[in-house]
Amino acid sequence: MTKVSHMGQIGTPGPTAPDVVLASSSPSRRRLLANAGVSVTCRAAEIDEHSVKAALASEAADAAQVAETLAELKAQRIARRFPGALVIGADQMLECDGAWFDKPETLDQAAEQLQALSGRMHRLISSACVVRDGACLWHHGDHARLTMRPLSDDFIDAYLAVVGKHALDSVGAYQLEGPGAQLFGRVEGDYFTILGLPLLPLLDFLRNHRVLLT
């Protein structure tokens, strides 16, 4: 378990504010909240995402429904351990021409994903929810459209040599805030959504629940 706080807490009104827990081990989501001045406890939720996705695919669920379901499952799992806390669950899906992409497990898989996405447009769908004591108080989903420029095999090899195992940290094998920006010809959508968390609506929710000053 990791407690993350960052900078001066410009938004925390006082000791009566509820605790905030992030049901994720995502470095990007932790960093987004910390940089925004939100103090959170981080605890990864153990969810069999592949089984959940397979079950939902068999029911003809779309990528947005999958992201929303996984976000709430993660939050509910962790909320049991933190009575009274606001537990944030989040998930992101990458969809390209109806196909769903997962985080690559090896650099070879990362190269295959980049080859598959090269020259094509894909969607990143990010969903977040907040659960307290078993009740889902809030959820929000958003998506962005990213068009990857045509990539040569030499470029993909050079890119993966630079980013290394960081390519395994996200769907699509890239982080837009780093060298991954070189992969793209066009990006349409909210920056925070692309990074995996609809941050601005979440901050509004936290202000409404006394976690941040209005």
Buried (B, 14 or more C-beta within 10 A) or exposed (E): EEEBBBEEBEBBEEEEBBBBBBBBEBEBBBBBBBEBBBBBBBBBBEBEBEEBBEEBEEEEBBBBBBBBBBBBBBBBBBBEEBEEBBBBBBBBBBBBEEEBBBBBEEBEBBBBBBEBBBEEBBBBBBBBBBBBEEEBBBBBBBBBEBBBEEBEEEBBEEBBEEBEEBBBBBBBBBBBEEBBEEBBEEBEBBEBBBBBBBBBBBBBBBBEBBBBEE
